[in-house]
Amino acid sequence: MGTISYGIYLMHMLAANAARAVVGHPMGVDVFLLTTPLVIAMAYVSYRFFESPILRYKDRFNPRPAGTKNVAPISSTATSA
């Protein structure tokens, strides 16, 4: 669920508007019950066919040497007492 959560955030209103059009009224449990699986499906499809292929190129443009860890650099403004 965490991998598609941003897609859920982006697409929840599109799914809600589609559900409202299908159901025929703006609010209610039925709108929620239709919106939830719809937005999860939309976010999964977006991640699977759009985000995931793009993320494969991430390391190609920002390579790190093997064995390098994410370590914060030592600040040059630090003073010792």
N, CA, C and O atoms as a CHARMM CRD file, in Angstrom:
* protein
*
  324
    1    1 MET  N      0.82600  -1.18600   0.00000 PROA 1      0.00000
    2    1 MET  CA     0.00000   0.00000   0.00000 PROA 1      0.00000
    3    1 MET  C      0.87200   1.25200   0.00000 PROA 1      0.00000
    4    1 MET  O      0.49100   2.26200  -0.59000 PROA 1      0.00000
    5    2 GLY  N      2.03400   1.20500   0.64900 PROA 2      0.00000
    6    2 GLY  CA     2.88700   2.38600   0.72300 PROA 2      0.00000
    7    2 GLY  C      3.42900   2.82000  -0.62100 PROA 2      0.00000
    8    2 GLY  O      3.66300   4.00800  -0.84300 PROA 2      0.00000
    9    3 THR  N      3.63100   1.86600  -1.52700 PROA 3      0.00000
   10    3 THR  CA     4.18700   2.23200  -2.82400 PROA 3      0.00000
   11    3 THR  C      3.18400   2.96300  -3.70000 PROA 3      0.00000
   12    3 THR  O      3.58100   3.70700  -4.59800 PROA 3      0.00000
   13    4 ILE  N      1.91000   2.77200  -3.46400 PROA 4      0.00000
   14    4 ILE  CA     0.90800   3.45200  -4.29100 PROA 4      0.00000
   15    4 ILE  C      0.19800   4.58000  -3.54100 PROA 4      0.00000
   16    4 ILE  O     -0.74800   5.16700  -4.06500 PROA 4      0.00000
   17    5 SER  N      0.64200   4.88700  -2.33200 PROA 5      0.00000
   18    5 SER  CA    -0.07400   5.88700  -1.53100 PROA 5      0.00000
   19    5 SER  C     -0.05000   7.27200  -2.16300 PROA 5      0.00000
   20    5 SER  O     -1.02400   8.01400  -2.03800 PROA 5      0.00000
   21    6 TYR  N      1.03300   7.64000  -2.83400 PROA 6      0.00000
   22    6 TYR  CA     1.07500   8.95100  -3.48300 PROA 6      0.00000
   23    6 TYR  C      0.08200   8.98900  -4.64300 PROA 6      0.00000
   24    6 TYR  O     -0.57400  10.00400  -4.87500 PROA 6      0.00000
   25    7 GLY  N     -0.02300   7.87700  -5.36600 PROA 7      0.00000
   26    7 GLY  CA    -1.00700   7.80200  -6.43900 PROA 7      0.00000
   27    7 GLY  C     -2.42900   7.90500  -5.91900 PROA 7      0.00000
   28    7 GLY  O     -3.29000   8.51200  -6.55500 PROA 7      0.00000
   29    8 ILE  N     -2.67200   7.30700  -4.75500 PROA 8      0.00000
   30    8 ILE  CA    -3.99400   7.42500  -4.13100 PROA 8      0.00000
   31    8 ILE  C     -4.27900   8.88700  -3.80000 PROA 8      0.00000
   32    8 ILE  O     -5.37900   9.38600  -4.03300 PROA 8      0.00000
   33    9 TYR  N     -3.27100   9.56400  -3.25300 PROA 9      0.00000
   34    9 TYR  CA    -3.41800  10.98400  -2.92300 PROA 9      0.00000
   35    9 TYR  C     -3.73000  11.80300  -4.18000 PROA 9      0.00000
   36    9 TYR  O     -4.59400  12.67900  -4.16000 PROA 9      0.00000
   37   10 LEU  N     -3.02000  11.50800  -5.26900 PROA 10     0.00000
   38   10 LEU  CA    -3.21300  12.28900  -6.48900 PROA 10     0.00000
   39   10 LEU  C     -4.55300  12.02200  -7.17000 PROA 10     0.00000
   40   10 LEU  O     -5.14700  12.93400  -7.74400 PROA 10     0.00000
   41   11 MET  N     -5.02700  10.79400  -7.11100 PROA 11     0.00000
   42   11 MET  CA    -6.18000  10.41800  -7.91700 PROA 11     0.00000
   43   11 MET  C     -7.49100  10.24500  -7.16700 PROA 11     0.00000
   44   11 MET  O     -8.50000   9.86900  -7.76400 PROA 11     0.00000
   45   12 HSD  N     -7.49100  10.51400  -5.87000 PROA 12     0.00000
   46   12 HSD  CA    -8.71200  10.23500  -5.12300 PROA 12     0.00000
   47   12 HSD  C     -9.89800  11.07700  -5.57500 PROA 12     0.00000
   48   12 HSD  O    -11.03200  10.59800  -5.55000 PROA 12     0.00000
   49   13 MET  N     -9.66700  12.29300  -5.97900 PROA 13     0.00000
   50   13 MET  CA   -10.79000  13.12400  -6.41400 PROA 13     0.00000
   51   13 MET  C    -11.30500  12.70800  -7.78700 PROA 13     0.00000
   52   13 MET  O    -12.50300  12.80700  -8.05200 PROA 13     0.00000
   53   14 LEU  N    -10.40800  12.23800  -8.67200 PROA 14     0.00000
   54   14 LEU  CA   -10.87200  11.73000  -9.96300 PROA 14     0.00000
   55   14 LEU  C    -11.77100  10.51300  -9.76300 PROA 14     0.00000
   56   14 LEU  O    -12.82000  10.38700 -10.39400 PROA 14     0.00000
   57   15 ALA  N    -11.33700   9.61800  -8.87200 PROA 15     0.00000
   58   15 ALA  CA   -12.13700   8.42800  -8.58300 PROA 15     0.00000
   59   15 ALA  C    -13.45600   8.80400  -7.90900 PROA 15     0.00000
   60   15 ALA  O    -14.49600   8.22400  -8.22000 PROA 15     0.00000
   61   16 ALA  N    -13.42200   9.76300  -6.99600 PROA 16     0.00000
   62   16 ALA  CA   -14.65000  10.18700  -6.31100 PROA 16     0.00000
   63   16 ALA  C    -15.62600  10.82400  -7.29700 PROA 16     0.00000
   64   16 ALA  O    -16.82900  10.57200  -7.22900 PROA 16     0.00000
   65   17 ASN  N    -15.11800  11.64000  -8.20300 PROA 17     0.00000
   66   17 ASN  CA   -16.00900  12.26000  -9.19300 PROA 17     0.00000
   67   17 ASN  C    -16.60300  11.21400 -10.13100 PROA 17     0.00000
   68   17 ASN  O    -17.76800  11.32100 -10.51600 PROA 17     0.00000
   69   18 ALA  N    -15.82400  10.21500 -10.49900 PROA 18     0.00000
   70   18 ALA  CA   -16.34800   9.13100 -11.34300 PROA 18     0.00000
   71   18 ALA  C    -17.40900   8.33600 -10.58800 PROA 18     0.00000
   72   18 ALA  O    -18.44100   7.97500 -11.15500 PROA 18     0.00000
   73   19 ALA  N    -17.15600   8.06500  -9.32000 PROA 19     0.00000
   74   19 ALA  CA   -18.12800   7.32800  -8.50500 PROA 19     0.00000
   75   19 ALA  C    -19.41900   8.13000  -8.34900 PROA 19     0.00000
   76   19 ALA  O    -20.51300   7.56900  -8.41200 PROA 19     0.00000
   77   20 ARG  N    -19.29100   9.43400  -8.14700 PROA 20     0.00000
   78   20 ARG  CA   -20.48100  10.28000  -8.02300 PROA 20     0.00000
   79   20 ARG  C    -21.30600  10.26400  -9.30200 PROA 20     0.00000
   80   20 ARG  O    -22.53600  10.26400  -9.25400 PROA 20     0.00000
   81   21 ALA  N    -20.62600  10.25200 -10.45000 PROA 21     0.00000
   82   21 ALA  CA   -21.33700  10.22100 -11.72800 PROA 21     0.00000
   83   21 ALA  C    -22.07500   8.89500 -11.91600 PROA 21     0.00000
   84   21 ALA  O    -23.17700   8.86600 -12.46400 PROA 21     0.00000
   85   22 VAL  N    -21.47000   7.80800 -11.46400 PROA 22     0.00000
   86   22 VAL  CA   -22.10000   6.49700 -11.60200 PROA 22     0.00000
   87   22 VAL  C    -23.29200   6.36100 -10.65900 PROA 22     0.00000
   88   22 VAL  O    -24.36400   5.90000 -11.05300 PROA 22     0.00000
   89   23 VAL  N    -23.08300   6.77400  -9.39800 PROA 23     0.00000
   90   23 VAL  CA   -24.12300   6.60000  -8.37800 PROA 23     0.00000
   91   23 VAL  C    -25.25800   7.60200  -8.57500 PROA 23     0.00000
   92   23 VAL  O    -26.42600   7.26300  -8.38400 PROA 23     0.00000
   93   24 GLY  N    -24.92400   8.81800  -8.95300 PROA 24     0.00000
   94   24 GLY  CA   -25.96200   9.80500  -9.21900 PROA 24     0.00000
   95   24 GLY  C    -26.21300  10.79600  -8.10200 PROA 24     0.00000
   96   24 GLY  O    -27.09100  11.64800  -8.23000 PROA 24     0.00000
   97   25 HSD  N    -25.46500  10.71100  -7.00600 PROA 25     0.00000
   98   25 HSD  CA   -25.57800  11.71900  -5.95300 PROA 25     0.00000
   99   25 HSD  C    -24.18500  11.96700  -5.36900 PROA 25     0.00000
  100   25 HSD  O    -23.29600  11.12600  -5.50300 PROA 25     0.00000
  101   26 PRO  N    -23.99100  13.13500  -4.71500 PROA 26     0.00000
  102   26 PRO  CA   -22.64900  13.55600  -4.34900 PROA 26     0.00000
  103   26 PRO  C    -22.02600  12.89700  -3.12800 PROA 26     0.00000
  104   26 PRO  O    -20.79900  12.84000  -3.04300 PROA 26     0.00000
  105   27 MET  N    -22.80600  12.40000  -2.18400 PROA 27     0.00000
  106   27 MET  CA   -22.22300  11.83600  -0.97000 PROA 27     0.00000
  107   27 MET  C    -22.98900  10.60300  -0.53900 PROA 27     0.00000
  108   27 MET  O    -24.12700  10.36300  -0.94100 PROA 27     0.00000
  109   28 GLY  N    -22.30100   9.81900   0.31100 PROA 28     0.00000
  110   28 GLY  CA   -22.94100   8.64100   0.86100 PROA 28     0.00000
  111   28 GLY  C    -21.96200   7.48500   0.96200 PROA 28     0.00000
  112   28 GLY  O    -20.85900   7.51700   0.41700 PROA 28     0.00000
  113   29 VAL  N    -22.40300   6.47100   1.67500 PROA 29     0.00000
  114   29 VAL  CA   -21.56700   5.29300   1.86700 PROA 29     0.00000
  115   29 VAL  C    -21.31100   4.60100   0.53500 PROA 29     0.00000
  116   29 VAL  O    -20.21500   4.09000   0.30300 PROA 29     0.00000
  117   30 ASP  N    -22.30400   4.58000  -0.33500 PROA 30     0.00000
  118   30 ASP  CA   -22.13300   3.93400  -1.62800 PROA 30     0.00000
  119   30 ASP  C    -21.07700   4.63300  -2.47900 PROA 30     0.00000
  120   30 ASP  O    -20.34900   3.97000  -3.21900 PROA 30     0.00000
  121   31 VAL  N    -20.98000   5.95500  -2.38900 PROA 31     0.00000
  122   31 VAL  CA   -19.93200   6.69300  -3.10300 PROA 31     0.00000
  123   31 VAL  C    -18.56000   6.29800  -2.54400 PROA 31     0.00000
  124   31 VAL  O    -17.61800   6.06500  -3.30000 PROA 31     0.00000
  125   32 PHE  N    -18.46100   6.22800  -1.23100 PROA 32     0.00000
  126   32 PHE  CA   -17.20100   5.83200  -0.59600 PROA 32     0.00000
  127   32 PHE  C    -16.80900   4.40800  -0.98700 PROA 32     0.00000
  128   32 PHE  O    -15.65200   4.14600  -1.31500 PROA 32     0.00000
  129   33 LEU  N    -17.77800   3.49000  -0.94900 PROA 33     0.00000
  130   33 LEU  CA   -17.49100   2.08900  -1.25200 PROA 33     0.00000
  131   33 LEU  C    -17.11900   1.87200  -2.71600 PROA 33     0.00000
  132   33 LEU  O    -16.42100   0.90900  -3.03300 PROA 33     0.00000
  133   34 LEU  N    -17.56400   2.73000  -3.59600 PROA 34     0.00000
  134   34 LEU  CA   -17.16200   2.65400  -4.99600 PROA 34     0.00000
  135   34 LEU  C    -15.83700   3.36800  -5.23100 PROA 34     0.00000
  136   34 LEU  O    -15.01900   2.91300  -6.03100 PROA 34     0.00000
  137   35 THR  N    -15.62300   4.48000  -4.54100 PROA 35     0.00000
  138   35 THR  CA   -14.40400   5.25900  -4.71600 PROA 35     0.00000
  139   35 THR  C    -13.16700   4.50200  -4.23800 PROA 35     0.00000
  140   35 THR  O    -12.12900   4.53900  -4.90000 PROA 35     0.00000
  141   36 THR  N    -13.26200   3.82100  -3.10700 PROA 36     0.00000
  142   36 THR  CA   -12.08600   3.18800  -2.50500 PROA 36     0.00000
  143   36 THR  C    -11.43200   2.15900  -3.42500 PROA 36     0.00000
  144   36 THR  O    -10.23800   2.29500  -3.69500 PROA 36     0.00000
  145   37 PRO  N    -12.12800   1.15100  -3.91800 PROA 37     0.00000
  146   37 PRO  CA   -11.44000   0.20600  -4.80700 PROA 37     0.00000
  147   37 PRO  C    -11.04400   0.82900  -6.13900 PROA 37     0.00000
  148   37 PRO  O    -10.04900   0.43200  -6.74600 PROA 37     0.00000
  149   38 LEU  N    -11.82500   1.80300  -6.59000 PROA 38     0.00000
  150   38 LEU  CA   -11.50100   2.46700  -7.85500 PROA 38     0.00000
  151   38 LEU  C    -10.19000   3.23000  -7.75700 PROA 38     0.00000
  152   38 LEU  O     -9.34900   3.13000  -8.65000 PROA 38     0.00000
  153   39 VAL  N    -10.00600   3.98500  -6.69300 PROA 39     0.00000
  154   39 VAL  CA    -8.77700   4.76600  -6.55600 PROA 39     0.00000
  155   39 VAL  C     -7.57500   3.84700  -6.31300 PROA 39     0.00000
  156   39 VAL  O     -6.47700   4.14300  -6.78400 PROA 39     0.00000
  157   40 ILE  N     -7.75800   2.75200  -5.59500 PROA 40     0.00000
  158   40 ILE  CA    -6.64800   1.81200  -5.39100 PROA 40     0.00000
  159   40 ILE  C     -6.24000   1.20000  -6.72900 PROA 40     0.00000
  160   40 ILE  O     -5.04900   1.07000  -7.01300 PROA 40     0.00000
  161   41 ALA  N     -7.21100   0.82600  -7.54700 PROA 41     0.00000
  162   41 ALA  CA    -6.90200   0.26800  -8.86600 PROA 41     0.00000
  163   41 ALA  C     -6.21300   1.29300  -9.75600 PROA 41     0.00000
  164   41 ALA  O     -5.25300   0.96300 -10.45300 PROA 41     0.00000
  165   42 MET  N     -6.69000   2.52600  -9.73900 PROA 42     0.00000
  166   42 MET  CA    -6.07300   3.57100 -10.54700 PROA 42     0.00000
  167   42 MET  C     -4.64000   3.83600 -10.11200 PROA 42     0.00000
  168   42 MET  O     -3.75600   3.99500 -10.95500 PROA 42     0.00000
  169   43 ALA  N     -4.40000   3.88600  -8.81200 PROA 43     0.00000
  170   43 ALA  CA    -3.06200   4.13800  -8.30500 PROA 43     0.00000
  171   43 ALA  C     -2.12000   2.98100  -8.62400 PROA 43     0.00000
  172   43 ALA  O     -0.95100   3.20000  -8.93900 PROA 43     0.00000
  173   44 TYR  N     -2.62500   1.75000  -8.54500 PROA 44     0.00000
  174   44 TYR  CA    -1.78900   0.59900  -8.88100 PROA 44     0.00000
  175   44 TYR  C     -1.39400   0.62500 -10.35900 PROA 44     0.00000
  176   44 TYR  O     -0.22900   0.41000 -10.69500 PROA 44     0.00000
  177   45 VAL  N     -2.34900   0.88300 -11.22700 PROA 45     0.00000
  178   45 VAL  CA    -2.05900   0.93700 -12.66200 PROA 45     0.00000
  179   45 VAL  C     -1.06700   2.05400 -12.96500 PROA 45     0.00000
  180   45 VAL  O     -0.15400   1.87200 -13.77000 PROA 45     0.00000
  181   46 SER  N     -1.23900   3.19400 -12.33100 PROA 46     0.00000
  182   46 SER  CA    -0.31000   4.30500 -12.50900 PROA 46     0.00000
  183   46 SER  C      1.09500   3.92900 -12.05200 PROA 46     0.00000
  184   46 SER  O      2.07400   4.22700 -12.73700 PROA 46     0.00000
  185   47 TYR  N      1.19500   3.27900 -10.90300 PROA 47     0.00000
  186   47 TYR  CA     2.51400   2.88200 -10.40200 PROA 47     0.00000
  187   47 TYR  C      3.13900   1.82900 -11.30600 PROA 47     0.00000
  188   47 TYR  O      4.31800   1.91400 -11.64900 PROA 47     0.00000
  189   48 ARG  N      2.35500   0.85200 -11.68200 PROA 48     0.00000
  190   48 ARG  CA     2.88200  -0.28400 -12.44900 PROA 48     0.00000
  191   48 ARG  C      3.34100   0.12200 -13.83900 PROA 48     0.00000
  192   48 ARG  O      4.39700  -0.32600 -14.28700 PROA 48     0.00000
  193   49 PHE  N      2.58000   0.95600 -14.53200 PROA 49     0.00000
  194   49 PHE  CA     2.87000   1.25800 -15.92500 PROA 49     0.00000
  195   49 PHE  C      3.46000   2.64200 -16.16800 PROA 49     0.00000
  196   49 PHE  O      3.90500   2.92300 -17.28100 PROA 49     0.00000
  197   50 PHE  N      3.47900   3.51200 -15.16600 PROA 50     0.00000
  198   50 PHE  CA     4.01700   4.85600 -15.35900 PROA 50     0.00000
  199   50 PHE  C      5.19600   5.13300 -14.43800 PROA 50     0.00000
  200   50 PHE  O      6.29700   5.42200 -14.90800 PROA 50     0.00000
  201   51 GLU  N      4.97600   5.04800 -13.12800 PROA 51     0.00000
  202   51 GLU  CA     6.03200   5.39000 -12.17800 PROA 51     0.00000
  203   51 GLU  C      7.17200   4.38400 -12.16100 PROA 51     0.00000
  204   51 GLU  O      8.34000   4.77100 -12.18300 PROA 51     0.00000
  205   52 SER  N      6.84700   3.11100 -12.12300 PROA 52     0.00000
  206   52 SER  CA     7.86300   2.06900 -12.01000 PROA 52     0.00000
  207   52 SER  C      8.86000   2.08800 -13.17000 PROA 52     0.00000
  208   52 SER  O     10.06000   2.00100 -12.91300 PROA 52     0.00000
  209   53 PRO  N      8.43100   2.19600 -14.43100 PROA 53     0.00000
  210   53 PRO  CA     9.41600   2.27400 -15.51300 PROA 53     0.00000
  211   53 PRO  C     10.31100   3.51000 -15.41900 PROA 53     0.00000
  212   53 PRO  O     11.49400   3.45200 -15.75500 PROA 53     0.00000
  213   54 ILE  N      9.75200   4.60900 -14.96900 PROA 54     0.00000
  214   54 ILE  CA    10.55300   5.82300 -14.83900 PROA 54     0.00000
  215   54 ILE  C     11.56200   5.68500 -13.69900 PROA 54     0.00000
  216   54 ILE  O     12.70100   6.13600 -13.82400 PROA 54     0.00000
  217   55 LEU  N     11.15700   5.06900 -12.59800 PROA 55     0.00000
  218   55 LEU  CA    12.05500   4.90800 -11.45500 PROA 55     0.00000
  219   55 LEU  C     13.24200   4.00100 -11.76800 PROA 55     0.00000
  220   55 LEU  O     14.27000   4.08800 -11.09600 PROA 55     0.00000
  221   56 ARG  N     13.12300   3.12800 -12.78100 PROA 56     0.00000
  222   56 ARG  CA    14.25400   2.28400 -13.16500 PROA 56     0.00000
  223   56 ARG  C     15.42200   3.10400 -13.69400 PROA 56     0.00000
  224   56 ARG  O     16.57000   2.66400 -13.63000 PROA 56     0.00000
  225   57 TYR  N     15.13900   4.28600 -14.21200 PROA 57     0.00000
  226   57 TYR  CA    16.19300   5.13500 -14.76000 PROA 57     0.00000
  227   57 TYR  C     16.82500   6.04600 -13.71500 PROA 57     0.00000
  228   57 TYR  O     17.76200   6.78200 -14.02500 PROA 57     0.00000
  229   58 LYS  N     16.33500   6.00800 -12.50200 PROA 58     0.00000
  230   58 LYS  CA    16.80000   6.92000 -11.45700 PROA 58     0.00000
  231   58 LYS  C     18.30700   6.81200 -11.23000 PROA 58     0.00000
  232   58 LYS  O     19.00700   7.82400 -11.21500 PROA 58     0.00000
  233   59 ASP  N     18.80000   5.60700 -11.05700 PROA 59     0.00000
  234   59 ASP  CA    20.22000   5.42100 -10.76100 PROA 59     0.00000
  235   59 ASP  C     21.09900   5.66100 -11.98300 PROA 59     0.00000
  236   59 ASP  O     22.29400   5.91500 -11.83600 PROA 59     0.00000
  237   60 ARG  N     20.54500   5.58600 -13.15400 PROA 60     0.00000
  238   60 ARG  CA    21.33700   5.82400 -14.35700 PROA 60     0.00000
  239   60 ARG  C     21.82700   7.27200 -14.41500 PROA 60     0.00000
  240   60 ARG  O     22.92700   7.53100 -14.90400 PROA 60     0.00000
  241   61 PHE  N     21.03000   8.20700 -13.92700 PROA 61     0.00000
  242   61 PHE  CA    21.39000   9.61400 -14.00400 PROA 61     0.00000
  243   61 PHE  C     22.00900  10.14800 -12.71800 PROA 61     0.00000
  244   61 PHE  O     22.49600  11.27800 -12.70100 PROA 61     0.00000
  245   62 ASN  N     22.00500   9.38100 -11.66200 PROA 62     0.00000
  246   62 ASN  CA    22.59000   9.79500 -10.39300 PROA 62     0.00000
  247   62 ASN  C     23.33600   8.59900  -9.78300 PROA 62     0.00000
  248   62 ASN  O     22.93000   8.07800  -8.74400 PROA 62     0.00000
  249   63 PRO  N     24.42900   8.16500 -10.43200 PROA 63     0.00000
  250   63 PRO  CA    25.11800   6.97300  -9.93800 PROA 63     0.00000
  251   63 PRO  C     25.91500   7.24400  -8.66900 PROA 63     0.00000
  252   63 PRO  O     26.44400   8.33600  -8.46200 PROA 63     0.00000
  253   64 ARG  N     25.98500   6.22600  -7.83400 PROA 64     0.00000
  254   64 ARG  CA    26.82400   6.27900  -6.63300 PROA 64     0.00000
  255   64 ARG  C     27.83700   5.15700  -6.72700 PROA 64     0.00000
  256   64 ARG  O     27.51900   4.07500  -7.22100 PROA 64     0.00000
  257   65 PRO  N     29.04700   5.39700  -6.26300 PROA 65     0.00000
  258   65 PRO  CA    30.02500   4.30600  -6.24800 PROA 65     0.00000
  259   65 PRO  C     29.54100   3.16500  -5.35900 PROA 65     0.00000
  260   65 PRO  O     28.84200   3.39400  -4.37200 PROA 65     0.00000
  261   66 ALA  N     29.91200   1.95100  -5.70700 PROA 66     0.00000
  262   66 ALA  CA    29.50000   0.78700  -4.92200 PROA 66     0.00000
  263   66 ALA  C     30.02600   0.89500  -3.50300 PROA 66     0.00000
  264   66 ALA  O     31.17100   1.29400  -3.29200 PROA 66     0.00000
  265   67 GLY  N     29.20900   0.54700  -2.54400 PROA 67     0.00000
  266   67 GLY  CA    29.60700   0.57600  -1.14100 PROA 67     0.00000
  267   67 GLY  C     29.42000   1.91900  -0.46300 PROA 67     0.00000
  268   67 GLY  O     29.67900   2.04000   0.73400 PROA 67     0.00000
  269   68 THR  N     28.98000   2.92600  -1.19100 PROA 68     0.00000
  270   68 THR  CA    28.75900   4.24400  -0.59600 PROA 68     0.00000
  271   68 THR  C     27.43400   4.24800   0.14200 PROA 68     0.00000
  272   68 THR  O     26.40900   3.82500  -0.39300 PROA 68     0.00000
  273   69 LYS  N     27.46400   4.72600   1.36700 PROA 69     0.00000
  274   69 LYS  CA    26.24100   4.80100   2.16300 PROA 69     0.00000
  275   69 LYS  C     25.73100   6.22200   2.18700 PROA 69     0.00000
  276   69 LYS  O     26.45700   7.16200   1.86400 PROA 69     0.00000
  277   70 ASN  N     24.48500   6.37200   2.56900 PROA 70     0.00000
  278   70 ASN  CA    23.91200   7.70800   2.72900 PROA 70     0.00000
  279   70 ASN  C     24.36800   8.27500   4.05800 PROA 70     0.00000
  280   70 ASN  O     23.71400   8.06900   5.08000 PROA 70     0.00000
  281   71 VAL  N     25.46800   8.97700   4.05300 PROA 71     0.00000
  282   71 VAL  CA    26.03400   9.55700   5.25000 PROA 71     0.00000
  283   71 VAL  C     26.07000  11.06700   5.07700 PROA 71     0.00000
  284   71 VAL  O     26.52400  11.56200   4.04500 PROA 71     0.00000
  285   72 ALA  N     25.61000  11.78500   6.04900 PROA 72     0.00000
  286   72 ALA  CA    25.63000  13.24500   5.97800 PROA 72     0.00000
  287   72 ALA  C     27.06900  13.74500   6.02600 PROA 72     0.00000
  288   72 ALA  O     27.88300  13.21400   6.78200 PROA 72     0.00000
  289   73 PRO  N     27.38600  14.74300   5.24100 PROA 73     0.00000
  290   73 PRO  CA    28.74600  15.27300   5.25900 PROA 73     0.00000
  291   73 PRO  C     29.03800  15.97700   6.58200 PROA 73     0.00000
  292   73 PRO  O     28.13800  16.47500   7.25900 PROA 73     0.00000
  293   74 ILE  N     30.30200  16.00200   6.92200 PROA 74     0.00000
  294   74 ILE  CA    30.72700  16.68800   8.13800 PROA 74     0.00000
  295   74 ILE  C     30.68400  18.17900   7.87100 PROA 74     0.00000
  296   74 ILE  O     31.22800  18.65800   6.87600 PROA 74     0.00000
  297   75 SER  N     30.04400  18.90000   8.75300 PROA 75     0.00000
  298   75 SER  CA    29.89200  20.34200   8.57800 PROA 75     0.00000
  299   75 SER  C     31.22700  21.04100   8.85700 PROA 75     0.00000
  300   75 SER  O     31.92300  20.72700   9.82300 PROA 75     0.00000
  301   76 SER  N     31.56000  21.99100   7.98900 PROA 76     0.00000
  302   76 SER  CA    32.79600  22.73100   8.19300 PROA 76     0.00000
  303   76 SER  C     32.60100  23.88000   9.17000 PROA 76     0.00000
  304   76 SER  O     33.57400  24.51400   9.57800 PROA 76     0.00000
  305   77 THR  N     31.35900  24.15700   9.55200 PROA 77     0.00000
  306   77 THR  CA    31.09800  25.26200  10.47300 PROA 77     0.00000
  307   77 THR  C     31.03500  24.78600  11.92600 PROA 77     0.00000
  308   77 THR  O     30.85100  25.59000  12.83900 PROA 77     0.00000
  309   78 ALA  N     31.18800  23.48500  12.13400 PROA 78     0.00000
  310   78 ALA  CA    31.12100  22.95800  13.50300 PROA 78     0.00000
  311   78 ALA  C     32.37500  23.39100  14.26200 PROA 78     0.00000
  312   78 ALA  O     33.48100  23.36800  13.72400 PROA 78     0.00000
  313   79 THR  N     32.18500  23.77900  15.49500 PROA 79     0.00000
  314   79 THR  CA    33.32000  24.18200  16.32700 PROA 79     0.00000
  315   79 THR  C     33.41400  23.25700  17.52500 PROA 79     0.00000
  316   79 THR  O     32.41100  22.73800  18.01500 PROA 79     0.00000
  317   80 SER  N     34.61100  23.06700  17.97300 PROA 80     0.00000
  318   80 SER  CA    34.80100  22.23300  19.16200 PROA 80     0.00000
  319   80 SER  C     35.19700  23.11600  20.33300 PROA 80     0.00000
  320   80 SER  O     35.92000  24.09700  20.15800 PROA 80     0.00000
  321   81 ALA  N     34.73900  22.78200  21.49700 PROA 81     0.00000
  322   81 ALA  CA    35.01400  23.61400  22.66200 PROA 81     0.00000
  323   81 ALA  C     36.14000  23.05200  23.47000 PROA 81     0.00000
  324   81 ALA  O     36.51100  23.62600  24.49400 PROA 81     0.00000
